[in-house]
């Protein structure tokens, strides 16, 4: 059983990765605020290195490992953004990266991982296939396995995104984070607990991949089976660590329709002139479907990434 990262461990993670990540901007949009009658603050992790928040957790783990632990390389499984982050972090430490990716992962994400110098091993788009393929890679190469989300060091790294928000805006009513494997959502919840205790944390999840919502509701971890959503970064299931943190410290998980995700994504592109991927747009989709709940509130939204296949736009 892993221990939940402490306030000190999140602060140490932030210090460790400071020179290896971007302190991403927090943007506002008066036109979007007027549409919803609320005040929204967008934390732009789409502008992070590798185009996603995942660089925070990956670099925290890789930078904390001893030389002998990574002498034979680093391995992980991921549909894209964590893969790219681990690949870049491995390059920063001059070691090899072996990345297991589902064959359905967007080509832009596969190419990015290869571009950082990693070796990509394709598998079937199921968690079982990912884990079995990864096991073979680790056995063959002797590489150090970094879990995409169910690792206290990953969670501590992801927590730094919300920590940066609270350092600039200390009176948020809500903060909303997407939920896939739960690393970002649980890190966000811990940052709220330690740095902004009056802020309620909400998880955003597609209805077509609502395993986290059902897991928290029924108090048991459901596997992610045949998820159907455009949000390709939110296809994984909760881990034991992230489940326990979310269960205790996230006030609720709100699920959203595919149409709302696409509408929110387009709204951000058109009105804010920034590129976000569908997994990031789920946070604004929550506002879109629940206007009354957030009316006249101050809300932080984490835009988790901006890696989009421009040949397959949903509109």
N, C-alpha and C positions, 0 to 999 in steps of 0.2 A: 504493500500500500504506500503510494507516494504521499509525501506531506504537501499541504497546500502552501504555495509561495507566500512568504511573509512580506510585510511592507519593506523591510530592509533588503530582502532579496530582489524585489522589483526595483528599488533604488540602485542596487549594485548592478543589476542587469542594464539599467539605463546608462549608467556610467561606463560599463564595459563596452557597449555597442555604439556609444555616442559618435565616435569618429568613423563608423562604418555604415551609418544610416543617414537619411535626410530627416531633419525635423520638418515634417510636412506642414504646409499652410492650412489654416482654418479659414474657409471661405463662407461668405453669406450671399444670399440672392434676395434683393427686395421684392422682385416679381414673384418668386416662389413663396416668400413669406406672405405676400398679399393674397395669393391664391388660397392659402390654407389658414390665414389668420393666426399665424404663429411665428416664432422667431427661431430659425434653424441655423445651426452652425455645422458646416460640413468639414470633417477632418479628412484631408485629401491624401489617403494612403495609395491612391492611384498614381500619385507623384513620388512614391517611395522608390528606392532602388529595386530593380526587377519588376517594378510596376505594381507592387502589392505589399501589404503589411507583413507578409510572411518573412521578409528580410530581418525583421526584429527578432523573432524567435529563433530562426535558423542561425543568425550570427551570434546570438547569446550562447547557444549550445556549442557551436564550433569554436568560438573564441575561449570557452571555458575548459575545453578538452586539452589533455596533455599531449605532447608530441607523439609519444609511443602509442596512445589510444587511436590516433588517426594515421599512423604510419602506413597502413594498408588501405587507406581510403575511407570514404563515408558512403553509406547507402541509405536510401529511403524510398517510399512509394508515394506518389502524388499525381493528381490530375493536371498539375501545372505550376501554380504559383509557389508552393512550398518546394517543388522540384527545382525551380529556377533559383530560389533563395539559397537552398543547400548547395547547389552547384557553384554559385558565386562565392558563398562563404568558404567552400572547400578550396576554391582558387586563391582566395585571400590567405589561406593557410598552406598553400602549395601542396595540396594532396588531391588524390583522385576522387571523383564522385560517380556513383553508380545509381541510376535513377530508374525505378520501375514505374511505368506510366501505362494507363489503359489505352488500348489502341484507338479508342474514340476521343482521346484528349485532343483539343483544338490544335491544329498544325502550328499556329503561331506560338503556342506554349511548348510544343515539342521542339520546335526550331530554336526557341530561346534557350532551352536547357542545353541543347547541343552547342549553341553559340557560346555558352559559358565554359565549354570544354568537358562537359559530363558525358558519360556513356549512357544512352537510353536503351532500356530493355522493355519492349512492349508486352502487355498481357491482356487478358480478357477484362472487360469492364465490370468486374465484380470484386468485392473486398476479399473474398476467398482466393481468387486468382492473384490479386495483388500480393497478398501475404505469402502465398505459396511460392510465387516467383521470387519475391524478396528473400525468403528463407534460403533458396538455392543460391542466390547471388552472394549473400553473406557467407554461406558455407564455402563457396568457391573462392571468393576474393579475400575473406578474412576482414571485411570492411566493418566499420563501426556504424550500427544502425541508429538513425535519429528518427523517432516517431513524429509524424506530421503534427500531432496536437496533444496526445496523451502523455505529456512529459512536463514536469514542473518547470524546467528551464525554458521550454517553449512558451508555456503560459506566462511566465515572468517577463519574457521578451515581448510577447504580444500586449501585455498590460501597459507597456510604455506608451502606446498610442493614446490611450485614454488619459494616462498620467499627463501627457503634454497638453491635452485639452483642458484638464482641471488646473494646470498651471497658468493658463490664460483666461479661462472663464470658470469662476468658482461658484456660480449660483444656478447651474442647470437644474431644471426640474426632472428631465429624463435624458438618458443617453441610450441610443439604439445601435446594436451591433448585429451583423449577420451571424447565423448559426449553421455551421457544417459539422465539423468534428468537435467544435466547441472551444478551441484554443483562444480565439479572439474574444468570444462572448465571456468565457470564464475569466480571462485576463482583464477585460473591461470591468467585470463585476468586482474583482479584487481591487482594482484601482479606485473605483467608486467607494468601496468600503473604507479604504485607507486614506484617500485624498479628498473625497467629496461625499460624505456619508448621507447627505440629504437627497442626493440624486438617485432616482430610481432607474434600474437597468432593465431594458427590454431586449429580448432576442427576436430577430426577424428571420423567418423561415418560409420557403415556398410551400404552398399547400401540397404540391406534387412530390415533395421530399420532406414530409413532416415528422420524421422519426424522432427528432429531439422533442417536439411538442408532445407527442404521444408518450415518449419515455418519461418526461417530467410528470405528465398527468397521471400515469399509471405506476410511477415509481419503480420502473425497471427499464434497462437499456434495450431498445428495439434495434435490430439491424436495419441498415438502409437497403431495402430490397426493391429493385427496379424503380428507382426514383425517376420521375418524369418532370423535368424542369429545365428551362433555359439557363438557369443559374448553375453552370457546370462546376463552380468552386464549392458548392454546398451539397455534394452528393454523398459525403461520408457520414458515419454514425458517431455518436458520442463515445468517448472512452470513459473508463471508470473515474479518472481524476476529474475530467471536465464535467461529467454528469453530476458528481458530488458538489462541485463548486456552483454550477448553474442551479441545481436544485435548492441550494441554501441561499444564494445571493442574487439571483436574477428574479425580478418580481413577476415576470410572465414572458412567455414566448407567443408572439402573434404571427399567425400564418397568413400569407397573401397569395392572391391569384396570379397566374402567369400574365394576364393582360395588364395588371397593375404594375408588375415588374417592368414590362416593356414600356408602358406609359411613363413610369418614373425615370427609367433610363433615358428615354428620349427627351424628357423635360430637362434633365441635368445637362445633356449634350447641347440642347438648343438654347437654354436660358443661362447656363453657366459657362458655356464654351469649353467644357472639359470632357474628356473621354472616360467613361466608367464602364465596367463590365456588368452583366446582369446581377452577379452575386453582390455587387456593391449597391445596386439600385433597390434591393429588397428593403433597405432601411427607409428610403423615401416612400416606397410602396406602402409601408405600414402607416405613414402619415396620410397618404392618399386615401386609404380605406377606413381611416379612423379619425376624421377631421375633428369631431367634437371632443374626443379624448385629449387632443393636443392643442385645442384652441387657447390662445393667449398664454401659452407655455414657452419656456426656453428649452430647446431640445438639441442635443448633440447627436449627429449622425456620422458613423464611421463609414466612409466610402472605401471599401476594403481593397479594391484593385481596379486596374484599367487595361487589362490585357484582353483585347477583343479581336476576334477574327473578322477583319473588315470585309471579307468576301461572303460572310454569313450573317449580316445584320438582320435583326428580327423585324425590321419594318421595310 
